Amino acid sequence: MAGGIVAFFSLEMSSEQLAARVISEQTEIPSYDIRRGDIDETTFGKVRLPPENPPAGATY
C-alpha cells in the first residue's frame, strides 16, 4: 500500500535499539558497529545523509 503509515514497536527492544536497527538497514552499516559507536567519520557521513529512496508515508 503506497503512502501508508508504518508503526514500529517491540516489547523486547528499546527505542534506541529499534532506531539503530532501522539506521543499520538504511545505511548498510552493521548494527553491532552502530551500537558500539565503532564507526569512523566516513561511515558516520552515511548516517547523516538522507537515504536515496526514503520510505513513503509516515513512520511512528
Secondary structure per residue as TSV (DSSP state, phi and psi in degrees):
chain	resnum	aa	ss	phi	psi
A	1	M	-	360.0	106.2
A	2	A	T	-67.2	137.6
A	3	G	T	77.5	13.1
A	4	G	-	-75.0	169.4
A	5	I	-	-101.8	138.0
A	6	V	B	-118.5	137.6
A	7	A	-	-120.5	130.8
A	8	F	-	-104.4	130.8
A	9	F	-	-150.9	154.4
A	10	S	-	-154.1	138.6
A	11	L	S	-89.0	-9.3
A	12	E	S	-109.6	-15.4
A	13	M	S	-122.4	144.8
A	14	S	-	-76.0	167.0
A	15	S	H	-62.0	-33.8
A	16	E	H	-65.6	-40.7
A	17	Q	H	-66.6	-40.8
A	18	L	H	-63.5	-42.5
A	19	A	H	-62.3	-43.4
A	20	A	H	-61.8	-37.6
A	21	R	H	-66.8	-42.1
A	22	V	H	-66.1	-44.2
A	23	I	H	-61.0	-42.3
A	24	S	H	-60.1	-44.4
A	25	E	H	-64.1	-43.5
A	26	Q	H	-72.2	-32.5
A	27	T	H	-103.6	-10.6
A	28	E	T	62.9	26.6
A	29	I	-	-94.7	130.2
A	30	P	-	-55.7	133.1
A	31	S	H	-61.2	-29.5
A	32	Y	H	-59.9	-43.2
A	33	D	H	-66.3	-38.7
A	34	I	H	-64.9	-46.7
A	35	R	H	-61.0	-38.3
A	36	R	H	-81.9	-13.0
A	37	G	T	73.7	23.5
A	38	D	-	-94.9	63.6
A	39	I	-	-132.9	143.4
A	40	D	-	-88.6	179.6
A	41	E	H	-61.7	-40.2
A	42	T	H	-63.4	-45.2
A	43	T	H	-66.7	-39.0
A	44	F	H	-62.1	-32.5
A	45	G	H	-59.1	-32.3
A	46	K	H	-66.8	-30.9
A	47	V	H	-73.5	-37.3
A	48	R	H	-77.6	-26.1
A	49	L	S	-77.7	142.5
A	50	P	-	-69.0	151.0
A	51	P	-	-64.7	149.2
A	52	E	S	-66.2	-33.7
A	53	N	S	-122.9	78.7
A	54	P	-	-64.4	147.9
A	55	P	-	-65.1	143.1
A	56	A	S	-78.7	147.9
A	57	G	S	84.8	177.8
A	58	A	-	-88.7	150.0
A	59	T	B	-122.6	128.4
A	60	Y	-	-123.1	360.0
